[in-house]
Amino acid sequence: MPYLPAADAYVCENGGRILYPGSDLPTACPVTEDKEWRASHDFACGGVEQDVTPPAKREGPLWDLYRKLSAEGWSLDANGYTTSFRAHARSGKSLEQLREEIAARPKELDSSFNLGAADFYPSTSGKVRAARHLLSRWGASAGDTAFLCDDDNDLELAAEVGRAFLPSITSDSVRAAVDAHPERFFVAPAAGQGTAATEQVLRAVMEHYKLG
């Protein structure tokens, strides 16, 4: 958190959790969760009381799918996640098989690709839905917003905001989107060069909103 840009809200786990700065507790990183938003996913991933329970023992359609895929030999990652998990096409599993699992997912769940893996999460979650929740909370217009992004699962939201800023391009689909609509994207000149590219993007955002 100390290395992230200061923000009015922090969204994680593919939109499953939203945190706001500030807390009534004297913590090193004071944040408060949007409990209403988190509770809206309970039907699919269970409540926050399950956070300390190992993923394989949690209740809800999301974790039922986790157990199913785990039993079938999929490489899964739920480390630190409470509203989503990630499945990799490895250990003898193909990308086509992964797409078939996505297509057959329960109706309570949604999915998207991120860094070459598939993320599964509640149908009420996802980056776009989380962004719309925040826009409604603050009475803002999507056209007046900006988005820092770099991968496949960012493209849907990038199409809604006023401008998308990319510190890197991580897939062919992102490159195709930039080439098709260059006016909607800012790509850092140092794209892919870590903090140097991030700094260029942050300065571009400041210039875009005339903050500097």
C-alpha positions in Angstrom: 0.0 0.0 0.0 2.7 2.6 0.8 4.0 2.2 -2.8 0.6 2.7 -4.5 -0.6 6.2 -5.6 -2.9 7.8 -3.1 -6.5 7.2 -3.9 -10.0 7.7 -2.7 -10.6 4.0 -2.9 -8.6 0.8 -3.4 -10.2 -2.1 -5.3 -8.7 -5.6 -5.2 -9.5 -9.2 -6.0 -11.0 -8.4 -9.4 -13.4 -5.9 -7.9 -14.5 -8.2 -5.0 -13.3 -5.9 -2.3 -13.2 -2.1 -2.0 -11.2 -0.3 0.7 -11.4 3.4 1.6 -8.6 5.4 3.3 -9.1 6.0 7.1 -10.0 3.9 10.1 -11.1 4.3 13.7 -8.4 1.8 14.6 -4.7 2.9 15.1 -3.3 0.7 12.3 -0.1 1.2 10.3 -2.2 1.3 7.1 -5.6 2.6 8.1 -8.3 1.5 5.7 -12.0 0.7 6.0 -13.8 -1.9 3.8 -17.0 -1.2 1.9 -19.0 -3.8 3.8 -22.2 -3.3 1.7 -20.2 -4.1 -1.4 -18.5 -7.1 0.1 -21.8 -8.5 1.4 -23.3 -8.3 -2.1 -21.0 -11.2 -3.0 -21.9 -13.4 -0.1 -24.3 -15.6 -2.2 -21.3 -16.8 -4.3 -18.3 -16.7 -2.0 -19.7 -16.7 1.5 -19.3 -14.0 4.1 -16.2 -12.4 5.7 -16.3 -14.9 8.5 -14.8 -17.4 6.1 -11.7 -15.3 5.4 -9.6 -17.3 7.9 -10.9 -20.6 6.5 -8.7 -22.4 4.0 -10.2 -22.0 0.5 -10.9 -25.7 0.1 -13.1 -25.7 3.2 -15.1 -22.5 2.4 -18.8 -22.6 1.5 -20.4 -21.1 -1.7 -20.5 -21.8 -5.4 -17.1 -20.1 -5.9 -15.4 -22.6 -3.5 -17.4 -25.5 -4.9 -15.8 -24.8 -8.2 -12.4 -24.4 -6.6 -12.8 -27.9 -5.1 -13.9 -29.3 -8.4 -11.1 -27.9 -10.4 -8.6 -28.8 -7.7 -9.8 -32.5 -7.8 -9.4 -32.4 -11.6 -5.7 -31.4 -11.3 -5.8 -27.8 -12.2 -3.1 -25.4 -10.9 -5.1 -22.9 -8.7 -4.1 -19.9 -6.7 -6.2 -18.5 -3.9 -3.4 -17.3 -1.7 -4.7 -14.2 0.1 -7.9 -14.2 -1.9 -11.3 -14.2 -0.3 -13.7 -13.4 -3.2 -11.9 -15.0 -6.1 -9.3 -17.5 -7.2 -7.1 -18.0 -10.3 -6.7 -21.1 -12.5 -3.6 -21.6 -14.7 -3.4 -23.6 -17.9 -0.4 -25.7 -16.9 0.4 -29.1 -15.4 -1.0 -30.9 -18.5 -4.0 -28.6 -18.8 -4.5 -26.6 -22.0 -5.8 -23.1 -22.6 -8.6 -24.5 -24.6 -9.6 -26.7 -21.6 -9.5 -23.6 -19.4 -11.9 -21.8 -21.8 -14.2 -24.8 -21.6 -14.2 -24.6 -17.8 -15.0 -20.9 -18.0 -17.9 -21.5 -20.4 -19.3 -24.2 -18.0 -19.0 -22.1 -14.8 -22.0 -21.8 -12.5 -24.4 -18.9 -13.2 -23.4 -17.3 -9.9 -19.9 -16.7 -11.2 -18.1 -14.6 -13.7 -14.6 -15.0 -15.1 -11.9 -13.0 -17.0 -8.3 -13.6 -18.1 -5.5 -11.8 -16.3 -1.8 -12.4 -17.1 -2.6 -15.5 -19.1 -4.7 -17.1 -16.3 -8.4 -17.2 -15.7 -9.9 -15.6 -12.6 -13.2 -16.7 -11.2 -15.3 -14.5 -9.0 -19.0 -13.6 -8.1 -21.2 -12.4 -10.9 -21.7 -9.2 -8.9 -18.0 -8.5 -8.8 -15.5 -7.6 -11.5 -13.6 -4.4 -12.3 -16.4 -2.8 -14.3 -19.1 -3.4 -11.7 -16.8 -2.2 -8.9 -16.0 1.0 -10.9 -19.7 1.6 -11.5 -20.4 1.2 -7.8 -17.8 3.9 -7.0 -19.1 6.2 -9.8 -22.6 5.9 -8.3 -21.3 6.5 -4.7 -19.5 9.7 -5.8 -22.0 10.8 -8.5 -19.3 10.8 -11.1 -19.5 10.3 -14.9 -17.5 7.5 -16.5 -16.5 9.9 -19.3 -14.7 12.1 -16.8 -12.6 9.3 -15.3 -9.2 7.7 -16.1 -7.9 4.2 -15.7 -4.4 2.8 -15.2 -4.3 -0.6 -16.8 -2.3 -3.1 -18.8 -4.1 -6.5 -19.4 -7.0 -8.4 -21.0 -9.3 -8.1 -18.0 -8.9 -4.3 -18.1 -10.3 -3.8 -21.6 -14.0 -3.7 -20.7 -13.5 -0.9 -18.2 -11.0 0.9 -20.4 -13.8 1.2 -23.0 -16.0 3.0 -20.5 -13.7 5.6 -19.0 -12.6 8.8 -20.6 -8.9 7.8 -21.0 -6.9 4.7 -20.2 -3.2 5.0 -19.2 -0.9 2.0 -19.8 2.5 1.6 -18.1 2.9 -1.6 -20.1 1.1 -3.8 -22.7 0.9 -7.4 -21.6 -1.1 -9.1 -24.4 -1.9 -9.0 -28.1 -5.5 -8.1 -27.3 -4.4 -5.0 -25.4 -2.1 -4.0 -28.3 -5.0 -4.5 -30.8 -7.2 -2.2 -28.6 -4.6 0.5 -28.5 -4.0 0.3 -32.3 -7.8 0.4 -32.9 -8.4 3.4 -30.7 -5.2 5.3 -30.0 -7.2 8.4 -28.9 -8.5 6.4 -25.9 -5.1 5.2 -24.6 -1.9 6.7 -23.3 1.0 4.3 -23.5 4.1 5.2 -21.5 7.2 5.8 -23.6 9.1 3.6 -21.2 6.3 0.9 -21.4 7.3 -2.3 -19.7 10.2 -0.7 -17.8 8.7 -1.0 -14.3 8.7 2.1 -12.1 10.0 4.4 -14.8 6.9 3.7 -16.9 4.6 4.0 -13.9 6.1 7.4 -13.1 5.5 8.5 -16.7 1.9 7.4 -16.5 1.3 9.2 -13.2 2.7 12.4 -14.6 0.5 12.0 -17.7 -2.5 11.6 -15.5 -1.6 14.8 -13.6 -1.2 16.7 -16.9 -4.5 15.2 -18.2 -6.3 16.6 -15.2 -4.1 19.7 -14.8 -3.0 18.6 -11.3 0.7 19.6 -11.7 
